[in-house]
């Protein structure tokens, strides 16, 4: 592997020994990577104030001795997302964005759309006003990241019998991966979808990115919608996802 210059979001920072840091990034060019920053805890020049979780950075990395580990040589701040750090509620809602990129993505699997989605979501949470806008931003992220990683929900018809969504009077959302009609078995687990929830999720999945900022998610739909998406993400990722659970509790 050759030295690389990457645009990346810092997902996790762990101390290593007295002066080093082990860092997990999600980059546009390489997907999720782990890098060692030697002397970073004592750095007053190269990394001072840069290596904060949630920072969007331009980084320079070189291959380490292990094939899956990089060495961080330099970093330049692109966006600190200060609006999140100035509001504890927004910061908690941003937690699942970083958590899912860390827990649900494969290492060294380039997913430029996923990074763009994450950055758009963090920006929307920063400037968001009100719970319905924040809940919508988080739900949109959860829905569209599923599509980016190849796990898109099936919402146009019943998973089992193929009945069109428009003809389903009492829809359910199943952990099998989408919509289930009342006449079919629910599968592993299903919840009754309140009126309007399936339509919102379909819009979140299919709308043009420029129009997503207009979506709002009412409190009546936020709790069941986010809870279902959290359960589905736990199912496919195999992780508990505590940051997502905390965000849902905040919205509830």
VEXDREN-2710 file (C-alpha; in Angstrom, 1 decimal):
% VEXDREN-2710
k/r/px/py/pz
1/UNK/0.0/0.0/0.0
2/UNK/1.2/3.5/-0.8
3/UNK/0.8/6.7/1.4
4/UNK/-2.6/8.2/0.9
5/UNK/-4.3/11.5/1.4
6/UNK/-7.9/11.0/2.5
7/UNK/-11.1/13.0/3.5
8/UNK/-12.3/11.2/6.6
9/UNK/-14.6/11.5/9.6
10/UNK/-13.1/10.5/12.9
11/UNK/-15.3/7.9/14.5
12/UNK/-13.4/6.7/17.6
13/UNK/-10.3/7.6/19.5
14/UNK/-8.5/5.2/22.0
15/UNK/-5.4/5.8/24.0
16/UNK/-2.5/3.5/23.5
17/UNK/0.4/3.6/26.0
18/UNK/1.6/6.9/27.4
19/UNK/1.5/9.0/24.2
20/UNK/-0.1/7.3/21.3
21/UNK/-3.7/7.2/20.0
22/UNK/-5.5/4.5/18.0
23/UNK/-8.0/6.1/15.7
24/UNK/-10.9/4.8/13.6
25/UNK/-11.8/6.9/10.5
26/UNK/-14.4/6.6/7.8
27/UNK/-12.9/7.9/4.6
28/UNK/-14.3/8.6/1.2
29/UNK/-11.5/6.8/-0.6
30/UNK/-11.0/3.7/1.6
31/UNK/-14.0/3.3/3.8
32/UNK/-13.4/2.5/7.4
33/UNK/-9.7/2.4/8.4
34/UNK/-7.7/2.2/11.7
35/UNK/-4.7/4.5/12.1
36/UNK/-2.0/4.9/14.8
37/UNK/-1.1/8.5/15.7
38/UNK/2.3/8.3/17.4
39/UNK/2.9/10.8/20.1
40/UNK/-0.6/12.4/19.5
41/UNK/-1.5/12.7/23.2
42/UNK/1.5/14.9/23.8
43/UNK/1.4/16.7/20.4
44/UNK/1.4/20.5/20.6
45/UNK/1.9/21.0/16.9
46/UNK/1.0/18.2/14.5
47/UNK/-2.3/17.1/16.0
48/UNK/-3.2/19.7/18.7
49/UNK/-7.0/20.2/18.8
50/UNK/-7.6/18.1/15.6
51/UNK/-8.3/14.6/16.7
52/UNK/-11.7/15.0/18.2
53/UNK/-14.5/12.5/17.5
54/UNK/-16.8/13.8/14.8
55/UNK/-14.2/16.1/13.2
56/UNK/-14.1/16.0/9.4
57/UNK/-10.5/15.9/8.4
58/UNK/-8.1/15.7/5.5
59/UNK/-5.5/13.2/6.7
60/UNK/-2.3/11.8/5.4
61/UNK/-1.6/8.1/6.2
62/UNK/1.1/5.7/5.5
63/UNK/1.0/1.9/5.6
64/UNK/1.9/0.3/8.9
65/UNK/3.7/-3.0/9.5
66/UNK/0.3/-4.7/9.8
67/UNK/-1.7/-4.7/6.6
68/UNK/-4.8/-3.4/8.3
69/UNK/-3.2/-0.6/10.2
70/UNK/-2.1/2.8/8.9
71/UNK/0.2/5.5/10.5
72/UNK/-1.3/9.0/10.7
73/UNK/1.3/11.5/9.5
74/UNK/-0.7/14.7/9.4
75/UNK/-4.2/16.1/9.6
76/UNK/-6.0/19.2/8.5
77/UNK/-9.4/20.3/9.9
78/UNK/-12.2/20.6/7.3
79/UNK/-15.2/20.9/9.6
80/UNK/-15.4/20.6/13.5
81/UNK/-19.2/20.5/13.6
82/UNK/-19.2/23.1/16.3
83/UNK/-23.0/23.4/16.2
84/UNK/-23.2/19.8/17.6
85/UNK/-20.8/20.5/20.4
86/UNK/-22.7/23.5/21.5
87/UNK/-25.9/21.6/22.1
88/UNK/-25.9/18.4/24.1
89/UNK/-29.1/17.2/22.5
90/UNK/-27.8/17.6/19.0
91/UNK/-24.5/15.9/20.0
92/UNK/-26.4/12.9/21.3
93/UNK/-28.5/12.6/18.2
94/UNK/-25.3/12.7/16.1
95/UNK/-23.9/9.7/18.0
96/UNK/-25.7/7.0/15.9
97/UNK/-24.2/8.5/12.7
98/UNK/-20.6/7.7/14.0
99/UNK/-21.7/4.5/15.7
100/UNK/-23.2/2.9/12.6
101/UNK/-20.2/3.8/10.4
102/UNK/-18.0/2.2/12.9
103/UNK/-20.1/-0.9/13.7
104/UNK/-21.9/-1.6/10.5
105/UNK/-19.3/-1.0/7.7
106/UNK/-16.6/-3.4/6.6
107/UNK/-13.0/-2.2/6.8
108/UNK/-11.3/-1.0/3.6
109/UNK/-14.6/-1.0/1.7
110/UNK/-15.0/2.3/-0.1
111/UNK/-18.5/3.8/0.4
112/UNK/-18.3/7.4/-0.7
113/UNK/-22.1/7.8/-0.7
114/UNK/-22.1/6.7/3.0
115/UNK/-19.6/9.4/4.0
116/UNK/-21.6/12.1/2.0
117/UNK/-24.8/10.9/3.7
118/UNK/-23.1/11.1/7.2
119/UNK/-21.8/14.6/6.6
120/UNK/-25.1/15.8/5.3
121/UNK/-26.9/14.4/8.3
122/UNK/-24.4/16.0/10.8
123/UNK/-24.9/19.3/9.0
124/UNK/-28.7/19.0/9.1
125/UNK/-28.6/18.2/12.8
126/UNK/-26.3/21.2/13.4
127/UNK/-28.8/23.7/11.9
128/UNK/-31.9/21.8/12.8
129/UNK/-34.7/23.5/14.8
130/UNK/-37.1/21.4/16.7
131/UNK/-37.5/17.7/17.5
132/UNK/-39.5/16.8/14.4
133/UNK/-36.7/18.0/12.1
134/UNK/-34.0/16.2/14.2
135/UNK/-36.0/13.0/14.3
136/UNK/-36.5/13.2/10.5
137/UNK/-32.8/13.8/9.9
138/UNK/-31.9/10.7/12.0
139/UNK/-34.5/8.5/10.3
140/UNK/-33.4/9.6/6.9
141/UNK/-29.8/8.7/7.7
142/UNK/-30.9/5.2/9.0
143/UNK/-32.9/4.5/5.9
144/UNK/-30.5/5.7/3.3
145/UNK/-27.5/4.1/5.0
146/UNK/-29.3/0.8/4.7
147/UNK/-29.6/1.4/0.9
148/UNK/-25.9/2.5/0.7
149/UNK/-24.8/-0.7/2.3
150/UNK/-27.1/-3.0/0.4
151/UNK/-29.8/-3.6/3.0
152/UNK/-32.6/-1.4/1.7
153/UNK/-36.1/-2.1/3.1
154/UNK/-38.8/-3.4/0.8
155/UNK/-41.7/-0.9/1.2
156/UNK/-43.5/-1.0/-2.1
157/UNK/-45.3/-4.3/-1.4
158/UNK/-45.7/-7.1/1.1
159/UNK/-42.5/-9.1/1.6
160/UNK/-44.3/-12.4/1.5
161/UNK/-47.3/-12.2/-0.9
162/UNK/-46.3/-9.2/-3.0
163/UNK/-49.5/-7.2/-2.4
164/UNK/-48.9/-3.6/-3.3
165/UNK/-48.5/-1.2/-0.4
166/UNK/-51.4/1.0/-1.6
167/UNK/-53.7/-1.9/-1.0
168/UNK/-52.5/-2.8/2.5
169/UNK/-54.9/-1.4/5.0
170/UNK/-53.1/-2.2/8.3
171/UNK/-49.4/-2.5/7.4
172/UNK/-46.7/-4.0/9.6
173/UNK/-43.0/-3.5/9.5
174/UNK/-41.0/-6.7/9.9
175/UNK/-37.4/-7.4/10.8
176/UNK/-37.4/-9.6/7.7
177/UNK/-36.7/-6.4/5.9
178/UNK/-39.8/-4.4/5.1
179/UNK/-43.6/-4.3/4.8
180/UNK/-45.9/-7.2/5.7
181/UNK/-49.7/-7.3/5.2
182/UNK/-52.1/-8.5/7.9
183/UNK/-52.8/-11.7/6.0
184/UNK/-49.2/-12.9/6.0
185/UNK/-47.0/-14.2/8.9
186/UNK/-45.0/-11.4/10.5
187/UNK/-41.7/-13.3/10.4
188/UNK/-39.1/-12.8/13.1
189/UNK/-40.8/-9.7/14.6
190/UNK/-43.2/-7.1/13.3
191/UNK/-44.7/-3.9/14.6
192/UNK/-48.0/-2.3/13.6
193/UNK/-47.1/0.8/11.5
194/UNK/-49.0/3.9/12.6
195/UNK/-50.8/5.8/9.7
196/UNK/-48.2/7.8/7.8
197/UNK/-45.1/6.0/8.9
198/UNK/-44.6/3.8/5.9
199/UNK/-45.2/6.8/3.6
200/UNK/-42.5/8.7/5.5
201/UNK/-40.0/5.8/5.4
202/UNK/-40.6/5.4/1.6
203/UNK/-40.0/9.1/1.1
204/UNK/-36.8/9.0/3.2
205/UNK/-35.6/6.2/1.0
206/UNK/-36.5/7.5/-2.4
207/UNK/-36.6/11.3/-2.4
208/UNK/-33.9/13.3/-4.2
209/UNK/-31.2/14.3/-1.7
210/UNK/-31.9/18.0/-2.2
211/UNK/-35.5/17.6/-1.1
212/UNK/-34.8/15.6/2.1
213/UNK/-34.5/18.7/4.3
214/UNK/-38.2/19.3/3.9
215/UNK/-39.1/16.0/5.7
216/UNK/-40.4/16.2/9.3
217/UNK/-41.3/13.3/11.6
218/UNK/-44.0/14.0/14.2
219/UNK/-43.6/12.7/17.8
220/UNK/-46.3/10.1/17.2
221/UNK/-44.3/8.5/14.3
222/UNK/-40.8/9.2/15.6
223/UNK/-40.8/6.7/18.5
224/UNK/-42.1/3.6/16.6
225/UNK/-40.3/4.5/13.4
226/UNK/-36.9/5.0/15.0
227/UNK/-37.4/2.0/17.3
228/UNK/-38.1/-0.3/14.3
229/UNK/-35.1/1.0/12.4
230/UNK/-32.9/0.5/15.5
231/UNK/-34.1/-3.1/15.9
232/UNK/-33.4/-3.7/12.2
233/UNK/-29.9/-2.2/12.4
234/UNK/-29.1/-4.3/15.5
235/UNK/-30.3/-7.4/13.6
236/UNK/-28.1/-6.8/10.6
237/UNK/-25.0/-5.4/12.4
238/UNK/-24.9/-7.8/15.3
239/UNK/-24.2/-5.0/17.8
240/UNK/-26.2/-3.5/20.6
241/UNK/-25.8/0.1/19.2
242/UNK/-26.1/2.0/22.5
243/UNK/-25.8/5.5/20.9
244/UNK/-28.8/4.7/18.7
245/UNK/-30.8/3.5/21.8
246/UNK/-29.9/6.7/23.6
247/UNK/-31.0/8.9/20.7
248/UNK/-34.3/7.1/20.4
249/UNK/-34.9/7.6/24.2
250/UNK/-34.2/11.3/23.8
251/UNK/-36.7/11.6/20.9
252/UNK/-39.3/9.6/22.9
END
